[in-house]
Amino acid sequence: MKEQMSIFISFKPDNEHYRVFFPFNDLIENKIDVKTIVPIASNIYEHYIASMRVKIKEIDAIRKNKLLVPARIIWELGDLIFHLTYELKQMSLEIDGLYEHLIRDLNLKRKRLEKIIIFRRYISNKEIIPDSLNWGRCEKGTRRIAEKIQKGTQP
């Protein structure tokens, strides 16, 4: 049995929505039902981008008030990214240039985005992150700290 490969897609901002783009060859070879797939993929992307923007506003508000950002909130932002990619993967879709899309659509710097994703990748459950742990303690050595948390040792 032939394993289904992911089809790379791109999203381009169009007013308050996103247009979906597929490589033409993939459309033909995989016989994609564009009328079905495009609105679903677009809705998934729009939903998660909106949810991530809300989470980023929450983080920015905490920083604006000169408070420490809880590491759990950063994990939640990373988790939204993981859910976005998972839902698209269920449709055999993958974002071509995920980081570039998120940098553009969330107005994040690449290094910040990388740390958020690393933190989420190495911690499977937000409940194991100590309530008292702030993101400032995790920014340097993000992977090492996340691995310690995952193992159950104090960062």
TORLOTI-229557 format. One record per residue: residue number from 0; z, y, x of N, C-alpha, C in turn; residue in three letters. Coordinates in Angstrom, 2 decimals. Layout:
N
<NUM, <Z, Y, X>, <Z, Y, X>, <Z, Y, X>, 'ALA'> ...
This chain:
155
<0, <0.00, -1.17, 0.83>, <0.00, 0.00, 0.00>, <0.00, 1.25, 0.89>, 'MET'> <1, <-0.84, 2.22, 0.55>, <-0.96, 3.43, 1.34>, <0.16, 4.40, 0.96>, 'LYS'> <2, <0.88, 4.86, 1.97>, <1.97, 5.81, 1.74>, <1.37, 7.19, 1.47>, 'GLU'> <3, <1.86, 7.87, 0.45>, <1.35, 9.18, 0.10>, <1.83, 10.21, 1.12>, 'GLN'> <4, <0.91, 10.97, 1.63>, <1.23, 12.02, 2.60>, <1.56, 13.30, 1.85>, 'MET'> <5, <2.35, 14.14, 2.48>, <2.63, 15.45, 1.90>, <1.42, 16.34, 2.02>, 'SER'> <6, <1.24, 17.17, 1.04>, <0.19, 18.16, 1.05>, <0.84, 19.49, 1.38>, 'ILE'> <7, <0.30, 20.17, 2.39>, <0.86, 21.45, 2.79>, <0.36, 22.55, 1.86>, 'PHE'> <8, <1.31, 23.36, 1.41>, <0.97, 24.46, 0.52>, <1.55, 25.76, 1.08>, 'ILE'> <9, <1.02, 26.86, 0.60>, <1.53, 28.18, 0.96>, <1.76, 28.97, -0.31>, 'SER'> <10, <2.67, 29.91, -0.21>, <2.96, 30.81, -1.31>, <2.73, 32.23, -0.81>, 'PHE'> <11, <2.07, 33.01, -1.64>, <1.82, 34.42, -1.32>, <2.40, 35.27, -2.45>, 'LYS'> <12, <3.17, 36.31, -2.08>, <3.72, 37.18, -3.12>, <2.62, 37.85, -3.92>, 'PRO'> <13, <2.82, 37.91, -5.23>, <1.87, 38.56, -6.14>, <2.71, 39.24, -7.22>, 'ASP'> <14, <2.98, 40.53, -7.01>, <3.91, 41.27, -7.87>, <5.27, 40.57, -7.84>, 'ASN'> <15, <5.77, 40.10, -8.97>, <7.08, 39.45, -8.99>, <6.98, 37.93, -8.95>, 'GLU'> <16, <5.79, 37.42, -8.75>, <5.57, 35.98, -8.72>, <4.93, 35.57, -7.40>, 'HIS'> <17, <4.65, 34.29, -7.27>, <4.02, 33.78, -6.06>, <2.80, 32.96, -6.44>, 'TYR'> <18, <1.74, 33.17, -5.71>, <0.54, 32.36, -5.88>, <0.64, 31.18, -4.93>, 'ARG'> <19, <0.14, 30.06, -5.38>, <0.17, 28.83, -4.59>, <-1.22, 28.60, -4.01>, 'VAL'> <20, <-1.26, 28.24, -2.73>, <-2.51, 27.94, -2.04>, <-2.45, 26.55, -1.45>, 'PHE'> <21, <-3.52, 25.78, -1.65>, <-3.67, 24.44, -1.11>, <-4.88, 24.43, -0.18>, 'PHE'> <22, <-4.86, 23.59, 0.87>, <-6.08, 23.39, 1.63>, <-7.12, 22.72, 0.72>, 'PRO'> <23, <-8.33, 23.22, 0.75>, <-9.38, 22.73, -0.14>, <-9.60, 21.23, 0.01>, 'PHE'> <24, <-9.59, 20.72, 1.23>, <-9.80, 19.28, 1.45>, <-8.72, 18.44, 0.77>, 'ASN'> <25, <-7.49, 18.92, 0.80>, <-6.40, 18.18, 0.15>, <-6.59, 18.13, -1.36>, 'ASP'> <26, <-7.11, 19.21, -1.91>, <-7.37, 19.22, -3.35>, <-8.36, 18.13, -3.74>, 'LEU'> <27, <-9.40, 18.00, -2.94>, <-10.45, 17.02, -3.23>, <-9.99, 15.60, -2.91>, 'ILE'> <28, <-9.45, 15.39, -1.69>, <-9.06, 14.05, -1.25>, <-7.95, 13.46, -2.10>, 'GLU'> <29, <-7.01, 14.27, -2.49>, <-5.84, 13.77, -3.23>, <-5.96, 13.93, -4.73>, 'ASN'> <30, <-7.07, 14.45, -5.17>, <-7.33, 14.64, -6.60>, <-6.14, 15.29, -7.30>, 'LYS'> <31, <-5.76, 16.44, -6.78>, <-4.61, 17.16, -7.31>, <-4.95, 17.77, -8.66>, 'ILE'> <32, <-4.03, 17.59, -9.60>, <-4.16, 18.21, -10.91>, <-3.59, 19.63, -10.80>, 'ASP'> <33, <-4.45, 20.55, -10.43>, <-4.04, 21.92, -10.16>, <-3.35, 22.57, -11.35>, 'VAL'> <34, <-3.83, 22.31, -12.54>, <-3.26, 22.94, -13.74>, <-1.80, 22.53, -13.97>, 'LYS'> <35, <-1.45, 21.36, -13.47>, <-0.08, 20.88, -13.63>, <0.79, 21.27, -12.43>, 'THR'> <36, <0.28, 21.01, -11.24>, <1.06, 21.19, -10.02>, <1.35, 22.66, -9.70>, 'ILE'> <37, <0.36, 23.51, -9.81>, <0.51, 24.91, -9.39>, <1.64, 25.62, -10.14>, 'VAL'> <38, <1.71, 25.59, -11.47>, <2.81, 26.31, -12.13>, <4.18, 25.71, -11.80>, 'PRO'> <39, <4.26, 24.41, -11.65>, <5.55, 23.78, -11.33>, <5.99, 24.19, -9.94>, 'ILE'> <40, <5.10, 24.09, -8.97>, <5.44, 24.46, -7.58>, <5.82, 25.93, -7.49>, 'ALA'> <41, <5.07, 26.77, -8.18>, <5.35, 28.20, -8.17>, <6.71, 28.49, -8.79>, 'SER'> <42, <7.02, 27.84, -9.89>, <8.33, 28.04, -10.54>, <9.47, 27.57, -9.66>, 'ASN'> <43, <9.30, 26.45, -8.99>, <10.34, 25.94, -8.08>, <10.58, 26.96, -6.98>, 'ILE'> <44, <9.52, 27.42, -6.35>, <9.66, 28.37, -5.24>, <10.31, 29.66, -5.72>, 'TYR'> <45, <9.83, 30.20, -6.82>, <10.40, 31.44, -7.35>, <11.88, 31.28, -7.69>, 'GLU'> <46, <12.23, 30.16, -8.29>, <13.63, 29.92, -8.65>, <14.53, 29.92, -7.41>, 'HIS'> <47, <14.12, 29.19, -6.39>, <14.96, 29.10, -5.20>, <14.99, 30.39, -4.40>, 'TYR'> <48, <13.88, 31.11, -4.34>, <13.88, 32.40, -3.64>, <14.84, 33.36, -4.37>, 'ILE'> <49, <14.79, 33.38, -5.68>, <15.69, 34.25, -6.46>, <17.15, 33.86, -6.22>, 'ALA'> <50, <17.44, 32.56, -6.21>, <18.82, 32.09, -5.97>, <19.29, 32.45, -4.56>, 'SER'> <51, <18.40, 32.33, -3.59>, <18.76, 32.67, -2.21>, <18.99, 34.17, -2.07>, 'MET'> <52, <18.20, 34.97, -2.76>, <18.40, 36.42, -2.70>, <19.76, 36.81, -3.28>, 'ARG'> <53, <20.17, 36.16, -4.35>, <21.49, 36.41, -4.93>, <22.58, 36.07, -3.91>, 'VAL'> <54, <22.42, 34.94, -3.26>, <23.42, 34.51, -2.25>, <23.45, 35.48, -1.08>, 'LYS'> <55, <22.29, 35.96, -0.64>, <22.22, 36.93, 0.46>, <22.88, 38.24, 0.06>, 'ILE'> <56, <22.68, 38.68, -1.18>, <23.35, 39.90, -1.66>, <24.87, 39.73, -1.65>, 'LYS'> <57, <25.32, 38.54, -2.03>, <26.76, 38.24, -2.01>, <27.30, 38.34, -0.58>, 'GLU'> <58, <26.57, 37.76, 0.36>, <26.97, 37.81, 1.78>, <26.97, 39.25, 2.28>, 'ILE'> <59, <25.91, 40.00, 1.95>, <25.82, 41.40, 2.39>, <26.94, 42.25, 1.80>, 'ASP'> <60, <27.32, 41.98, 0.56>, <28.42, 42.73, -0.08>, <29.73, 42.46, 0.65>, 'ALA'> <61, <29.95, 41.22, 1.03>, <31.17, 40.87, 1.77>, <31.20, 41.62, 3.10>, 'ILE'> <62, <30.05, 41.60, 3.80>, <29.97, 42.31, 5.09>, <30.15, 43.81, 4.92>, 'ARG'> <63, <29.56, 44.37, 3.87>, <29.65, 45.81, 3.62>, <31.11, 46.23, 3.43>, 'LYS'> <64, <31.90, 45.36, 2.83>, <33.32, 45.64, 2.63>, <34.16, 45.29, 3.86>, 'ASN'> <65, <33.45, 44.99, 4.95>, <34.10, 44.69, 6.24>, <35.06, 43.50, 6.16>, 'LYS'> <66, <34.67, 42.52, 5.35>, <35.44, 41.29, 5.23>, <34.72, 40.18, 5.99>, 'LEU'> <67, <35.44, 39.13, 6.29>, <34.85, 37.98, 6.98>, <34.10, 37.12, 5.97>, 'LEU'> <68, <32.91, 36.71, 6.34>, <32.08, 35.89, 5.46>, <32.52, 34.43, 5.58>, 'VAL'> <69, <32.93, 33.81, 4.48>, <33.31, 32.40, 4.55>, <32.11, 31.52, 4.95>, 'PRO'> <70, <32.36, 30.57, 5.81>, <31.30, 29.68, 6.28>, <30.70, 28.88, 5.12>, 'ALA'> <71, <31.50, 28.63, 4.10>, <31.00, 27.86, 2.95>, <29.85, 28.58, 2.24>, 'ARG'> <72, <29.90, 29.89, 2.20>, <28.82, 30.65, 1.55>, <27.52, 30.50, 2.34>, 'ILE'> <73, <27.61, 30.50, 3.64>, <26.42, 30.30, 4.47>, <25.88, 28.90, 4.25>, 'ILE'> <74, <26.77, 27.91, 4.15>, <26.34, 26.54, 3.87>, <25.60, 26.48, 2.54>, 'TRP'> <75, <26.12, 27.18, 1.53>, <25.48, 27.20, 0.21>, <24.06, 27.77, 0.29>, 'GLU'> <76, <23.88, 28.82, 1.09>, <22.54, 29.38, 1.27>, <21.62, 28.35, 1.92>, 'LEU'> <77, <22.10, 27.68, 2.95>, <21.32, 26.62, 3.59>, <21.02, 25.49, 2.63>, 'GLY'> <78, <21.96, 25.18, 1.76>, <21.76, 24.10, 0.80>, <20.65, 24.44, -0.19>, 'ASP'> <79, <20.54, 25.70, -0.56>, <19.44, 26.11, -1.44>, <18.09, 25.86, -0.76>, 'LEU'> <80, <18.02, 26.10, 0.53>, <16.79, 25.84, 1.28>, <16.49, 24.35, 1.26>, 'ILE'> <81, <17.51, 23.54, 1.47>, <17.32, 22.08, 1.46>, <16.86, 21.60, 0.08>, 'PHE'> <82, <17.42, 22.16, -0.98>, <17.01, 21.77, -2.33>, <15.57, 22.18, -2.62>, 'HIS'> <83, <15.18, 23.35, -2.15>, <13.80, 23.80, -2.32>, <12.84, 22.79, -1.69>, 'LEU'> <84, <13.09, 22.44, -0.45>, <12.18, 21.51, 0.23>, <12.22, 20.13, -0.41>, 'THR'> <85, <13.39, 19.71, -0.88>, <13.52, 18.40, -1.52>, <12.70, 18.35, -2.82>, 'TYR'> <86, <12.84, 19.37, -3.64>, <12.12, 19.35, -4.92>, <10.61, 19.36, -4.72>, 'GLU'> <87, <10.15, 20.12, -3.75>, <8.71, 20.12, -3.47>, <8.27, 18.78, -2.90>, 'LEU'> <88, <9.11, 18.19, -2.07>, <8.79, 16.88, -1.48>, <8.65, 15.81, -2.57>, 'LYS'> <89, <9.42, 15.93, -3.65>, <9.31, 14.98, -4.76>, <7.93, 15.04, -5.41>, 'GLN'> <90, <7.24, 16.15, -5.21>, <5.89, 16.31, -5.72>, <4.84, 16.07, -4.62>, 'MET'> <91, <5.31, 15.54, -3.48>, <4.47, 15.33, -2.29>, <3.91, 16.63, -1.75>, 'SER'> <92, <4.71, 17.69, -1.83>, <4.32, 19.00, -1.32>, <5.27, 19.43, -0.22>, 'LEU'> <93, <4.73, 20.16, 0.73>, <5.53, 20.69, 1.83>, <5.02, 22.09, 2.14>, 'GLU'> <94, <5.94, 23.02, 2.35>, <5.55, 24.39, 2.63>, <5.03, 24.47, 4.06>, 'ILE'> <95, <3.82, 24.98, 4.20>, <3.20, 25.17, 5.50>, <3.78, 26.44, 6.12>, 'ASP'> <96, <4.68, 26.26, 7.08>, <5.33, 27.41, 7.70>, <6.56, 27.87, 6.91>, 'GLY'> <97, <7.46, 26.94, 6.67>, <8.66, 27.23, 5.87>, <9.41, 28.44, 6.41>, 'LEU'> <98, <9.67, 28.48, 7.70>, <10.44, 29.59, 8.27>, <9.74, 30.92, 8.03>, 'TYR'> <99, <8.43, 30.96, 8.23>, <7.68, 32.20, 8.05>, <7.75, 32.66, 6.58>, 'GLU'> <100, <7.66, 31.71, 5.66>, <7.78, 32.06, 4.24>, <9.15, 32.66, 3.95>, 'HIS'> <101, <10.20, 32.00, 4.42>, <11.56, 32.46, 4.12>, <11.88, 33.78, 4.81>, 'LEU'> <102, <11.39, 33.96, 6.03>, <11.59, 35.23, 6.74>, <10.95, 36.36, 5.93>, 'ILE'> <103, <9.74, 36.13, 5.48>, <9.00, 37.15, 4.70>, <9.67, 37.40, 3.34>, 'ARG'> <104, <9.99, 36.34, 2.61>, <10.44, 36.48, 1.23>, <11.92, 36.79, 1.09>, 'ASP'> <105, <12.70, 36.52, 2.12>, <14.13, 36.82, 2.07>, <14.51, 37.97, 2.98>, 'LEU'> <106, <13.55, 38.44, 3.76>, <13.80, 39.53, 4.71>, <14.93, 39.18, 5.68>, 'ASN'> <107, <14.86, 37.97, 6.24>, <15.84, 37.52, 7.23>, <15.20, 37.48, 8.61>, 'LEU'> <108, <16.03, 37.63, 9.60>, <15.56, 37.44, 10.97>, <15.50, 35.94, 11.25>, 'LYS'> <109, <14.56, 35.54, 12.08>, <14.35, 34.12, 12.36>, <15.62, 33.45, 12.91>, 'ARG'> <110, <16.28, 34.09, 13.85>, <17.47, 33.50, 14.47>, <18.57, 33.25, 13.43>, 'LYS'> <111, <18.74, 34.19, 12.53>, <19.76, 34.02, 11.47>, <19.39, 32.84, 10.57>, 'ARG'> <112, <18.12, 32.77, 10.19>, <17.65, 31.67, 9.36>, <17.85, 30.32, 10.05>, 'LEU'> <113, <17.52, 30.27, 11.34>, <17.68, 29.02, 12.09>, <19.14, 28.56, 12.09>, 'GLU'> <114, <20.06, 29.48, 12.30>, <21.49, 29.13, 12.32>, <21.96, 28.63, 10.95>, 'LYS'> <115, <21.48, 29.27, 9.90>, <21.85, 28.84, 8.55>, <21.38, 27.40, 8.30>, 'ILE'> <116, <20.16, 27.12, 8.68>, <19.60, 25.79, 8.46>, <20.30, 24.76, 9.34>, 'ILE'> <117, <20.58, 25.11, 10.58>, <21.30, 24.19, 11.47>, <22.68, 23.86, 10.88>, 'ILE'> <118, <23.38, 24.88, 10.43>, <24.72, 24.68, 9.86>, <24.67, 23.71, 8.69>, 'PHE'> <119, <23.71, 23.90, 7.81>, <23.57, 23.01, 6.65>, <23.12, 21.62, 7.05>, 'ARG'> <120, <22.22, 21.53, 8.02>, <21.68, 20.23, 8.43>, <22.77, 19.31, 8.97>, 'ARG'> <121, <23.72, 19.86, 9.70>, <24.73, 19.03, 10.35>, <26.01, 18.85, 9.53>, 'TYR'> <122, <26.10, 19.52, 8.38>, <27.26, 19.33, 7.51>, <26.74, 18.84, 6.16>, 'ILE'> <123, <27.12, 17.64, 5.81>, <26.58, 17.01, 4.60>, <27.22, 17.49, 3.30>, 'SER'> <124, <28.44, 18.00, 3.38>, <29.18, 18.37, 2.17>, <30.00, 19.62, 2.43>, 'ASN'> <125, <29.83, 20.61, 1.60>, <30.54, 21.88, 1.81>, <32.05, 21.73, 1.72>, 'LYS'> <126, <32.52, 20.72, 1.00>, <33.96, 20.53, 0.80>, <34.70, 20.21, 2.10>, 'GLU'> <127, <33.99, 19.74, 3.11>, <34.66, 19.44, 4.38>, <34.80, 20.67, 5.28>, 'ILE'> <128, <34.19, 21.77, 4.87>, <34.32, 23.02, 5.63>, <35.66, 23.65, 5.26>, 'ILE'> <129, <36.50, 23.94, 6.24>, <37.79, 24.56, 5.92>, <37.62, 25.89, 5.19>, 'PRO'> <130, <38.42, 26.10, 4.16>, <38.36, 27.36, 3.40>, <38.56, 28.56, 4.31>, 'ASP'> <131, <39.37, 28.40, 5.31>, <39.72, 29.52, 6.19>, <38.67, 29.82, 7.25>, 'SER'> <132, <37.67, 28.97, 7.38>, <36.66, 29.15, 8.43>, <35.68, 30.24, 8.04>, 'LEU'> <133, <35.55, 31.25, 8.91>, <34.59, 32.32, 8.64>, <33.32, 32.09, 9.46>, 'ASN'> <134, <32.23, 32.65, 8.97>, <30.92, 32.45, 9.60>, <30.88, 33.00, 11.03>, 'TRP'> <135, <31.62, 34.05, 11.29>, <31.66, 34.64, 12.64>, <32.06, 33.62, 13.70>, 'GLY'> <136, <32.93, 32.69, 13.35>, <33.36, 31.67, 14.31>, <32.29, 30.60, 14.50>, 'ARG'> <137, <31.31, 30.55, 13.61>, <30.28, 29.50, 13.66>, <28.96, 29.99, 14.24>, 'CYS'> <138, <28.77, 31.28, 14.31>, <27.46, 31.81, 14.72>, <27.07, 31.40, 16.13>, 'GLU'> <139, <28.01, 31.43, 17.04>, <27.72, 30.98, 18.41>, <28.10, 29.52, 18.49>, 'LYS'> <140, <27.18, 28.70, 18.93>, <27.46, 27.27, 18.99>, <27.44, 26.63, 17.62>, 'GLY'> <141, <26.54, 27.08, 16.77>, <26.48, 26.64, 15.37>, <26.42, 25.12, 15.26>, 'THR'> <142, <25.54, 24.50, 15.99>, <25.38, 23.05, 15.89>, <26.65, 22.32, 16.35>, 'ARG'> <143, <27.20, 22.76, 17.46>, <28.40, 22.11, 18.00>, <29.56, 22.22, 17.00>, 'ARG'> <144, <29.74, 23.37, 16.43>, <30.82, 23.57, 15.45>, <30.56, 22.74, 14.20>, 'ILE'> <145, <29.32, 22.74, 13.73>, <28.98, 21.95, 12.54>, <29.22, 20.47, 12.77>, 'ALA'> <146, <28.87, 19.98, 13.95>, <29.10, 18.56, 14.27>, <30.59, 18.25, 14.28>, 'GLU'> <147, <31.40, 19.16, 14.81>, <32.86, 18.95, 14.80>, <33.40, 18.89, 13.37>, 'LYS'> <148, <32.91, 19.79, 12.54>, <33.35, 19.80, 11.15>, <32.97, 18.47, 10.49>, 'ILE'> <149, <31.74, 18.05, 10.71>, <31.24, 16.79, 10.10>, <32.08, 15.60, 10.56>, 'GLN'> <150, <32.52, 15.61, 11.81>, <33.34, 14.52, 12.34>, <34.79, 14.59, 11.89>, 'LYS'> <151, <35.15, 15.73, 11.31>, <36.52, 15.89, 10.82>, <37.47, 16.47, 11.84>, 'GLY'> <152, <36.93, 17.01, 12.94>, <37.78, 17.67, 13.93>, <37.72, 19.16, 13.71>, 'THR'> <153, <38.74, 19.85, 14.10>, <38.80, 21.31, 13.90>, <37.82, 22.01, 14.83>, 'GLN'> <154, <37.09, 22.99, 14.30>, <36.15, 23.75, 15.15>, <36.87, 24.70, 16.07>, 'PRO'> 
